[in-house]
Structure formats: C-alpha cells, structure tokens
Amino acid sequence: MQIGIVGLGYVGLPLAVAFAEAGHRAVGYDVDRDRVERLGRGESDVEDVPAATLSGLGERFIATADPAPLADCDAIVVCVPTPLAAEREPDLAHVRAAAGTVASVLRAGQLVVLESTTYPGTTREELLPPLEHGGLEVGRDFFLAYSPERIDPGRGAHAIATTPKVVGGLTPACLERAERLYAEICDEVVAVSSPEAAELSKLLENTFRSVNIALVNELAQLTDRTGVDIWEVIDAASTKPFGFMRFDPGPGMGGHCLPVDPFYLAFEARRHDFAAEFVELAGKINQSQPLFCVGKVQRALNDRGKPVKGSRVLLVGVAYKSGVADLRESPALKIIDRLRELGAEVAYHDPHVPSLPERGLESVPLAAAADVDAAAIVTAHDGVDYGALVAAAPLVVDFRGVTRGLAADNVVLL
C-alpha cells in the first residue's frame, strides 16, 4: 500500500516510519518546507526517529511540501496539531487546512483518517463536509474514520505496534477499511461504534491523568502547609494492592496532550449546555502549579536570609518530561518567566535542550550549581548526577522527589 501522512511532527513522522518499516510506501506531506528539506537530507527533529532509521527506509519514505502525491495514496492519515486558542478553546485551524488539502486531491476508493486529538464531532463536522463537497459519498466512494494517536515521546516501551489502536468509522465500511489499515502496523486494533466514541476515548485517557495529577498537586500544596511529607504519603498509599493508582506531584503538566485535552473536553461540554466543572478545576490546578513552585523557591531562599530578587537560580531540566527535548507547554518556562519577573537571575541545565533562544539562555554545565544561590529540579532526566548537584548547590528545591534518598540539610522537597 501507499500511505499518505499529513503532518510530519511528533505523531506523523513515527507513523510514517512504522508504515515504511512494515513494507509500505509512506508519503509524508508537511507545509513546513524547512522540515521537508531536513527530512529529505535524512535529518530528523523527532527524537523517537533517529537519522539512522530514516536513512534505512530508502525509497519507502519520501517527504514533500506538494500535496499532489497524496492523490496516489490508498489511505491518508491526518496528524496535525490541535492547540488551544488564547481563550483556551480548541484551535482547529490546522485540521481545517488539512481537510481542505485532502479534499483537493481526494479520489474514489481512498481512506482518510484523522489522528489529531480533538473534541467529539470534529471528524464528522470538520472533515466530512469538505471531503464530500466534490460529489463523493462517504462509505461508498471514499472512507472516513478517526483513530486517536497514543504516542508517548521518549518512551520506547510503548511503541506504535504494541499499543492497542482505537478506531471509529463513519460507516461500517469505513470502520472495516480503517481496521485493515492499522492491522498492518498494530498488534491489536480496538473498534468502536463511531468517530465520536473514538474521539472521546482519547480525551478520557488524558483527562483521567490530568484529574489525578491535579489531585496530588493540590494535596502537595496542602501538605506544604501541614508539614506532612507528601512523598511518604504517596508511598504508603501505593502499598494498597487494589483501588489505588500512583500519581506523583510535580511542577505542572506539559506536552502536546495533558495540558490541552481537558479543555477540549470542557469545550465539548459547553457545546451541549453542560458545565464540566470537575474537569475544568483540574486544569486550573495544574495550570497554577508552576506558580506554587516559584513560591516554594521564594520561601526556601527567604528561610536562608536571601530575597529572590538578585538571587541566582539554576533550573535543572526544562523539557516537559524526562528523556525528551520537547518544550511544549513545559512548566519550566513559566517558572523561568516568573522568577525573572521577581528579579532572579535564572540559568538552566538540560542535557536534551541546548538553548532557549526566545529567553536568551543556553544550557550550562551542572557544575554551575556551585555558583548559584538555589537549584530547582524541574525535570528529572536520567543520567543527571543529583548527588553531585546536592553536594555543589547551597540549596536544592526538588519538585520531582529524586533526592529523597540523599541525607542532606540543603534539600527542600515539594
């Protein structure tokens, strides 16, 4: 088969590679011409797709900024961003643009699948009308389905092949075609009754995590006042073999899904005159967590007779999670900005992020901890010597609990 992929970012590029490695020809389309040129040279900006993997695909993968080759594909999978607008409502501009592009090349017999995370109804309301505009009928002349991406960047244990693939089609024929497509690269395909059910399943998955992270973050704020060790409490609760799932507190949520998806779900609720108050509250708590962490740094400095203004603060880890260079919605960026607003001199160390050009910063060696007033562990990357950090820095504020095993008077835990 020949598979078209619209969008060659964190979701689309690994998917294209998966189809190519399964013996199919993947045609990757992206509007970013610079990205297309880099991929043409065998250079990848997605950490889960090494350059060596791209070069090994040969002619089974091509990247192009011309949508015309999509017309020759048996299936076209749309993997474009679905960010939040300024008012924290869904921004479907990329989805609508992709729908228009696919409609311009659509021919009879093709399957179109949307993978971008979105609210229920998007596939039917935003993709179907432009695709049918040319006179083709869904379920007969072309086929349309939704299948939520389940990419976990930086976590090789959960690959595309081994992660069950949820699929919902607009008609039984659409579902059957989509099931056959993903069976080529996934060990298990989970069919649901409609695109709306598949769309909502993705929002549930990530809202479940958001709500539980919000719960432990709020509990961490409470234990900060009561003096109880939140990490000890979570360890104790985790010994229960049933009815409890461990979630750890931290500086807030980042990435392409968790900070966004609950607001998509809340938007869907408002469309049906329903207030998803529980979901929205979780989002607000997680959005405010970076500011709580800044306050924790302030108080820790104050306890040592230092104002935050003029203090030198080193952030250890600025990516949104360990093992990746992804900065999307990273709480570290909010922490940097707020500390600077308070007058602190901020530096950072992150082995995966060499620079933050928009903030005029470059990663410094971990040894720089000896020359600061405080170090704050925001992202716990593997390979960082936290023992050396604690030994060098006069004060360490640990938002990830990675220094718990170290007996040190200069460590303040979340």
N, C-alpha and C positions, 0 to 999 in steps of 0.2 A: 504493500500500500504506500501511497504518498500522503503524508500528513502535514498540513499547514499549521503553524503556530503563530498567532498574532500576539506580539509582546514577548521580548526575549530577556526578561528580568529574572528575579529570584524564582519565579514559578515557571515561566515559559521555557527558559533555557534548559533546566534539568528535564523537563518533559520532552523537549525535542531530542535531547541526548538519549533518553530512555527509549523512544521510538526508534531512533537510529541504531542503537545498540541491539535492538530486537530484530534488526534486519530490514527495517522500513526506511524510506527516504523522507527526511524531515526538512520542510521548507520553513525557515524562520523569517517572519516579517516584523520589522520594527520601524517606527517613524524616526528614531534616533539614528541618523546616518553615521555619526561617530562610533556608536556602539556596533553598527553593522560592519563598519570598516575594521574595527578591532577584532571582531569575531572572524572576519574574512582572513585576518592575519594569524588566526589561531590564538588570540588573546581573550581571556575570559575575565569579566568583572564580577562573576558569581563564584563565591568561594567553594561551593559544592561541586563546581565543574572545573577541574584543573585544565590548564592549557594542554597537557598531555592527552587528556581524554578527548578534547576537541580535535586535535591533530590525528588521533587514531580513528576518527569517524570517516575520514576521507570524503568522498562524494555523497555519502549518505546524509550529510547535513550541509545546507547552504543557508547563509543569512543574506537578506535582501531588504532594501527600502522601497522596492517596487511591488505593489500588491498583485500585479498581473499573474505571477506564477501560482498564486493561490487557486486560480481557476482550474488548474490541472490536478488539484488535490482531491483525494477521496473524502477526507474529513478536514475540517478547520476548527481548531481549538483556540478560543479567545482567552488570553491570560494577561489582561491589562490592569493597572492599578485602580483601586476604588477608594480614594482617600476621603477625608472629611472636609467639607467646606468650612469657611471661617466661623459660621454659626453652628458647627458641629452637626451638620446634617449631611446626608450622602452626596458625594460629588460623582456623578455618573458620566462626566464629560468624556472620559477615555472609553467607557463602554459604548456610548452613543457614537463616538467617532469610529470605533472598531466595527460596530454594526453597519454603519454606512459603507465602510471599506469592504466588508464581506459581501454586502448586498450588491456592490458594484461588480463583483466577479462571480457571484453565485450562479451555479448551473445545476441542471436537473441531476438528481442522484446523490448530491453531496450531503454530508452530515456536518452540522455546526453545533459545537458545544461551548458553553460559557463556563469558565472555571473561576472567574473573579468573584471574590466574596461580596455578597450584596444582600439586600432585603428580599423577602418572598414576593414574587410577582415580576421581578426585573426581566427574567428571560422572556416571559410571555408579553410584557408590556413594552419593553425597550428593544428587544431583538426581533421578535416576530413581525411587527408591522413593516419595518424596512425590508426584511427578507421576503415578505410576501408581496411587496409593492410591485415587483416586476411581473406578477401573474402566476408565480409558482405557488403551489399549495403545500403547506406543511403536512407531513405524514404520508404524502403521495409523491410529490415532486422533489422535495428535499426534507431533511430530518433535523430536528432541533431538540437539544437536551441541555441539562445543567448537571455539572459534576464539581462539587467544591474541592478546591486544592487543599491538600493536607501536608504541605511542605513544612519541615521543621529544620530551618537552616542550621548548619553546623552539627547536626545530629545524624551521623551515618547509620545508627541503629534502626532508624525509621525511614527506610528508603521507599521510593515510589512503588516498587514491586511488592514489598511486604506490608504496605499499609492498605487496608481494605478501601476500595473506591466506591463511594456512594454516587449513584446515577439516577436521575429522574428525567423522563422524556415527556414531550407534549402529547404524544400518542403512543400506543403500544408498538407501532413500527419504529418510532423514534427511539424508544427505550431499547428495543432489540438491537438496533444499529449501534447505539452507544455502548451497550454491554459488550458487543463483539469487538468494538474498538479498544476498550480498556482491558479486555481479556488478553490482548496481545502483550501488555506490559505489567499487569497487576495479577497477583496470585488469587485475589478474591474481589469480586465485584458485587456490591450490595445494591439491588434495585429497589427503588421506592416508587410510590404511585404517581408522583408529579414533580415538575421542576420546583414548585413551591415547597414541597416537603424536603427536597434536597437542599434548597437554599436556606431553609430554616434550620436544618440539621447542623450546618456549619456555624450559624450564629449561636445555636445552643451550646455547641462544643466550647467555643471560646468565651461565651458569656458565663458558662459554668466555671471556667478558670478565673475569669475576672471577678466574679462574685466571691469566690473563696479566697483569692488573693486580697481582695478588699477587706474581707473578714479578718484575716491575720494581720493585715496592715493596721486596721483600726484597733485590734487587740494590742498590737505593739505600741501604739500611741497611748493606750490605757496603762499598760504595764510600765511605760516610761514614767508615769506619774505615781504608780503604786510601788515601784521598786522591785517588782517580781521579774525574774529572768524569763523573757518570752521564749527563748530557745529551750530552756529546761521544760517549760510548759508543753511546748510542741513535741519534744522528745517523749515526754511522759504520755501524752495523748496518743502518740503514734504506736505505743505498745499494744493498743487495743486491736485485736485481730479482725474485727468486723465493725462496720458502721462508721469508720473514720478514714479519711484520705488526707495524707500530709500535704500541706501547703506552707511555704516559708515566707516570712515578710521580707521586704526589701525596700529599695529607694523609689519604687514605682514601676510601671509597666512600659515596655517599648515594643517595637517591631511593627509589622505590617498588619497584624490581626487584633491582638488583645486590646490595645487602646482604642481601636476603631469599631470593632464588631458590636459591642454593647450599644453604641449609639445608633448603629444601623437597626438593631432590634427595637430600640426605643422609638425610632422614626416610624418603623412599621406599625408599632402600637398606636402612635398618634394618627396614622392614616386611617385607623379603624376606631377612632374616638375612644382610645383606651390609654391610660397612663401607666407605663411600666415603671413604677416608682422604685421598686427594688433594684431593677437593672440600672436605672439612671443614678441611683445613690451609689452603687458600687463604682460606677465610672467616675463620679465626683470624688470619692475617697481616693481612688488610685491616682487621679489627676493631681490631688493635693499632696500626695505622699512626698514628692521631691522637696516641697517647701518645709514639710515637717523635718526632713533630713537636714536641710540647711539650718533650721533652728537647733537641731541636735549638735551640729558643729559649733554654732554660736555659743551654746551653753557650755560645751566641753572646753572651748577656749576661755570663756569667762571664768570657769572654775579654776583655771590656771593663771588668772590675772591678766588675760590678754583680750582686747577687743577684737572683733572680726575685722574692723577697718584697719588696714595696714598689715594684717597678718598674711603670711604666705601659706597657701593651702594647696596641697597636691592631691588631685583625684586619681585614684588607681582604678583604671578601667572606665572607658566612656562608651563602648558599644552597648547596645541594648541588652545583650546577654552574652554569656561566656562563649568563647570559641569562634566568634564571628567579628567582622568589621562593620556590620550593619549599624547605622546611626539613626534609623527611622524611629521617631518618637522616643528616642533614648532619654530617660530621666536625667542622665548625667548632664545633658545640655541645659536643662532647666536649672540644675544645681549650679553649673558654672555661671550662668547668667545672673542668678540671684546673688551668689557670693560676690560677684563683681559689682552688682548694684549696691551691696553693703560695704564696698570699699576693700574687699580682699584682693590680694594678688594671687591669681589662680594659675597653676600649671597642671599637667596631667601626664600619666604614664599608661600606655596601652600598646602591647606588642602587636595588635592587629590594626590599629588606627595610627598611621604615621603623622597625620596632621589634621587640624581643624581649621582650614583656611578662612572660613567665614568668621571665625573668632580670633584669627591671628595667632594660633597656637600650634606647636609641634610637640610630639611626644618626647619626654625627657627620660633619661635612664632612671631606673628605680632608686639608684644611689642618691638621686636628688632629694630623697626623703630626709637626709641628714641636714639639709639646709632650709627646711620649712618649719612652720610652727605647728602644722597639723596635716595629717594624711587621712583621706577618707576613701574607704574601699567601696566603690560603687558597683563594679562588675568584677566578678571573681573568675578571671581567666585561669585555666590550667597553666602550669609552668611558671607562674609568678611565685617568687620566694617570699611568702608572707612572714616567715620567721625573720628574714633579713630586713623586711620593712619595719616590723615591730622593734627590732634591735636598733635601727637607724633613726626612726622618727621619734621626736619627743612626745607626740600624741597621735594615736590612731583611732579613728572613729570607723567602726566596722558595721556596714549596713547589710552584710551578707553572712555573718556568723562564721567566717572561715578562720578566725583567730581564736576560737573558743578553747582550743586545746593548748594554747600558749599561756603560761603563767606570767603575766606582765601587768604592771601597775599603770602603764601608759595607754591601755586599750579601753575604749568605751564602746560597748555593743549597742546595736539598735534596740 
